[in-house]
Amino acid sequence: MVIRDLHGCASIHVATVPVHEAYQGQTVWRVEVEVFDLRGHAKATRCYAWSHLDKPDGSEERIIAVLEIPPVVSPETAVRVSIVADAKAALKHQTDKASDEIARRNRKN
C-alpha cells in the first residue's frame, strides 16, 4: 500500500534482506530491507523499503521506499543513497537556518 501511495504502482514482496552499513568501523545503519518487484512503473522494476524511528524519543515512524534506478541497484545501495540524501537535507537545513540568522542580524543593523 505504501509503495502504491508513494510511487503509483502495484508491488509484490519478493525478499527481506538484512543491511548493515558501517563507516570507519562504526555502525551507521542496521536495517531489514524489504524488496518488492513493481508492476506498472514507468522507470523501475524494483523497489526497496524499510522503516525506522525518526524522532529521538521514538515517537514517529518513517517509511522509506527507494526505487531501483541507478545508482540504486541493490538493497545496500538503496540504504546508502537514503543516508546521503538525509545528510544533504540536514546540511541544507543548517545552512538555511544560518542564512536566515545572518539576514535577520543584517536587518537589525
Secondary structure as GFF3:
##gff-version 3
##sequence-region A 1 109
A	DSSP	alpha_helix	2	7	.	.	.	ID=ss1
A	DSSP	beta_strand	10	23	.	.	.	ID=ss2
A	DSSP	beta_strand	26	39	.	.	.	ID=ss3
A	DSSP	beta_strand	46	53	.	.	.	ID=ss4
A	DSSP	beta_strand	61	67	.	.	.	ID=ss5
A	DSSP	alpha_helix	75	108	.	.	.	ID=ss6
###
